[in-house]
Every structure is written in C-alpha cells, then in structure tokens.
Amino acid sequence: MKINSIYHSYFKLINGLIFGIVLLILTILNPVLAFRYDCRLYWELTHSLDSDGVFSLLNFKEALRGVLFSIFLYPSLKISQVFYWNEILTCRVYLIAIYSVSFSWLLPYAYKAFLGKELQSVRHVILGMLLLIFWWEYFTLPLSDMLGMILLFTSFFLLLEKKWIFFILSGICLYASINMRLVYILCIPFYITYLVISVDGIANKIKVTIIAFIGFLLMVAPQWFINHNNFNSYTWFVPTQASQATGGKSLLLMQLNWGLSIQKYETNIDTIYPTPEVKYLDPSGVNLSGIHGNKDFISTSEYLDFVFHHPIIFKVYLKKIFNGFDITTPKAYLTGDIYQRSIVLRLLNYTIIFLGLTVLLLRWKSMEKRNLLFIGMVGFLIAAVVPTALEVRFFLPAQILIYFMVISISKTDYTMAKKNGFLIIVLYLCFIGSANYLSNDTLHQIEFTQKH
C-alpha cells in the first residue's frame, strides 16, 4: 500500500512538472509587456498594499475586488523587487508554480473525493492536456477565476478528511473563494448541507460546523478590517456598492442590465477590433431591452417582475447557457483576427461536453447524495450567472466537473453506452451540428461586424 502511495505521489510530481514546463513555454512564446484590464487592476491593487513603503491592509482602497487575491499575488511582487526581476514575468512564473502544485495535488485530491478513486497517471495527463488546450492563459495571468474555483472545490472535499484541522482549512478555503469570486457566496447553503451529510451524529455535526466556521472567520478578518476602516461598512464580504466604479449602484443590478441584451462578452487587446469590449448582442434581448424602454432596472424585484411578464427571456437564457460552455480560444484576452475562431478547438470542446454529460447521465442513479449535491451547486452557479453579461470563465467549475467525468470513463460506462450505441452516435452528431450552428450564430451577432 505504501509503495502504491509513493508511486502515485511520484507521478503526480512528474505530471505537475510537465504541466508547469508547458505553461512556461507557452508564456515565453506569448510574452506580455503590460497587464491589461482586470489583470492590471489586480496588479495595481497588489502594488497598493505597500504604496507608502510599509505593508498595510488600509492601503487597499478598492471596494470592487476582495483583498485576498492581491495578498496572494504580493509575494511575487516582493520577489521581483528584491531581485530586480521583471515584475510581469515574475508574476506569471509565480502563478505557474502555484498552479502546477495545485494540478499535482489539489485537483487529483478533488477528483478522488468526487469519484472515490485515485487519479491514475494517464488520466492525470489527459486532465492536464484538457486544461492546457482550453484554459492555458488563465494559469499565467493574475485573474482570480482559476484560484477561486480550486479553493471552492478544495473547501468541499476537505470536509471528507474527518480531522479538525481540515475542517478549519475547509472554512478558510470557502471564504477565500468567495472573496475572490463573490458569486460563490451562493454556495454557502450547499456547503453547510454537504458538511452535515458528510458527518455522522448530531453532536459531531454541530462540532464540525463550528470548527469550519472558525476557519471561515479567520479569513473574514482582513476584508472586514478594510471594510470597516476604508468604506465604513461592517459586511464580511466585498462591499461592491462602495466602489467608485459602480457609483453606489448594485453590481448585481449592473450585470443584470448588461446581460439582458448581451448574450456573451469577451475582452479584446488588439487593434483589429475597434473597442476593448467585445459584445455579442442577442436580437431577442435587445428587443426586450426596448420593451423596458432601454432603461436600467432599479431593483432586483423589478427585474424578476419583468422576467415573469416576459417569459421569452428564457429563450435568451438557454442560448446564453450554450455560450457559457462555448470556448473559442484558450486565451483570457482576444488577440489577432477575432472574427476567425478555431473550428477544431470548438468541435473538440463540444465532443468533451457531450462525453461528460453522457457519462454523468449513465452514472446518475448510482451517485452518492453528496456528489449529487455538489453537481446541483454547480448547476445553481450556472443559473445565477446566466442573466449577467456572460463570459466563458464564469462556467469554469462546470467545465472542470465535465473534465472529471470524461477522464474517469470506465469499461462499465462503455458497456452501458454500447447498448444504445446507435442512439448515442445520432445524438452526438445532432449535438455537434446544433452546437456549431449556435456558435456561428453568436459570432455573427458581434456588435461591430467585420468590414470587407
């Protein structure tokens, strides 16, 4: 048993090194001279932590972002300053190192906790290939999406360890994920339920809930301290309404207003497209916006009332669900000719999604309750972000779960699928055809069309 454990540890390390080396090569081949947009904001906030020459949380004066991601980036900034290295390259190499370790240990750990079996080396390699093919640049830029997702997954699966220190770490990871991606606050009820069903006995359930809450509170402290002193707010979470960028408005309402007509959003850093904001406008959504007088919703209740009286909006939502899964580039920011997208990448993505969903359906009845709960949570996150100005990175947790299902395909799954082989092939061809049609339809609805 010990030899087997050493064997798995060795190959995890090797796979992590290979993953990191590939990311490093891609980083060298795709140099970044300056961070842009969200990356620049996070990096400037990291700089601000010691803007007066001394590290202080009170130097953090942005209410639109949580402080923890900037604290996470801070060591890379100090390393670059101490050794007089290029800041941007140091930050990217730092991120590669962190994510390589996460790929070596945390993702295999999440896989084992979710599927109940060790992640074999070959499957681990395939997982790495999928992540590199579809998401490589997110591992090399200061964006909180990838780390937030990893922390969210880790917070759940640490609960299965049954030791008090892991419950504290779980609470720490949960709050950190929320601080980096505020939408994850919606996961708290699922987390509590997952915690309760993972432990036997009423007394134990109460005890571990308190212990996990202590870990949660430990990570609340820095953000609460900033909120209280800089924004006169006592909230535990990111006080987005206090940000100058929102003008005192609710960030959720701003997203809902944008999302009514924008079916997909990307960011451009090239000169071929006229604006940094790449909006794909939905004709039905634009029409609904016109019905509302092209004015903003002033409350969530007003938005929900509008949805209730205009059910055609669910057609817009369904299209946006597809758009959230439709990866057309592995880059966080668009470069080059953005009007041309790789058909090979898209078809591979659709195939992976189809395989993942097929395996999920084949195993549905045999899954443990806590895993069904986790899948339900990921589905709820999708439902929560669909009405917003949607970006594919918002669906990252769902994509990772799909990859887990695909790399775990077994002989049993193959045998079950073989019984309905012809039907599955027909469904696959229909799925690929429909997906390609919908993708092209979205790409043709870009705000500024290509000039010929």
C-alpha positions, 0 to 999 in steps of 0.5 A: 500500500505504501509503495502504491502511495509513493508511486502515485505521489511520484507521478503526480510530481512528474505530471505537475512538472510537465504541466508547469514546463508547458505553461512556461513555454507557452508564456515565453512564446506569448510574452506580455509587456503590460497587464491589461484590464482586470489583470492590471487592476489586480496588479495595481491593487497588489502594488497598493498594499505597500504604496507608502513603503510599509505593508498595510491592509488600509492601503487597499482602497478598492471596494470592487475586488476582495483583498485576498487575491492581491495578498496572494499575488504580493509575494511575487511582487516582493520577489521581483523587487528584491531581485530586480526581476521583471515584475510581469514575468515574475508574476506569471512564473509565480502563478505557474508554480502555484498552479502546477502544485495545485494540478499535482495535488489539489485537483487529483485530491478533488477528483478522488473525493468526487469519484472515490478513486485515485487519479491514475497517471494517464488520466492525470495527463489527459486532465492536464492536456484538457486544461492546457488546450482550453484554459492555458492563459488563465494559469499565467495571468493574475485573474482570480477565476482559476484560484477561486474555483480550486479553493471552492472545490478544495473547501468541499472535499476537505470536509471528507478528511474527518480531522479538525484541522481540515475542517478549519482549512475547509472554512478558510478555503470557502471564504477565500473563494468567495472573496475572490469570486463573490458569486460563490457566496451562493454556495454557502447553503450547499456547503453547510448541507454537504458538511452535515451529510458528510458527518455522522451524529448530531453532536459531531455535526454541530462540532464540525460546523463550528470548527469550519466556521472558525476557519471561515472567520479567520479569513473574514478578518482582513476584508472586514478590517478594510471594510470597516476602516476604508468604506465604513461598512461592517459586511464580511464580504466585498462591499461592491456598492462602495466602489467608485466604479459602480457609483453606489449602484448594485453590481448585481443590478449592473450585470443584470442590465448588461446581460439582458441584451448581451448574450456573451462578452469577451475582452479584446487587446488588439487593434483589429477590433475597434473597442476593448469590449467585445459584445455579442448582442442577442436580437431577442434581448435587445428587443426586450431591452426596448420593451423596458424602454432601454432603461436600467432596472432599479431593483432586483424585484423589478427585474424578476417582475419583468422576467415573469411578464416576459417569459421569452427571456428564457429563450435568451437564457438557454442560448446564453447557457450554450455560450457559457460552455462555448470556448473559442480560444484558450486565451483570457484576452482576444488577440489577432483576427477575432472574427476567425475562431478555431473550428477544431478547438470548438468541435473538440470542446463540444465532443468533451461536453457531450462525453461528460454529460453522457457519462454523468447521465449513465452514472446518475442513479448510482451517485452518492447524495453528496456528489449529487449535491455538489453537481446541483451547486454547480448547476445553481452557479450556472443559473445565477450567472446566466442573466449577467453579461456572460463570459466563458470563465464564469462556467469554469467549475462546470467545465472542470466537473465535465473534465472529471467525468470524461477522464474517469470513463470506465469499461462499465460506462462503455458497456452501458453506452454500447447498448444504445450505441446507435442512439448515442452516435445520432445524438452526438452528431445532432449535438455537434451540428446544433452546437456549431450552428449556435456558435456561428450564430453568436459570432455573427451577432458581434456588435461591430461586424467585420468590414470587407 
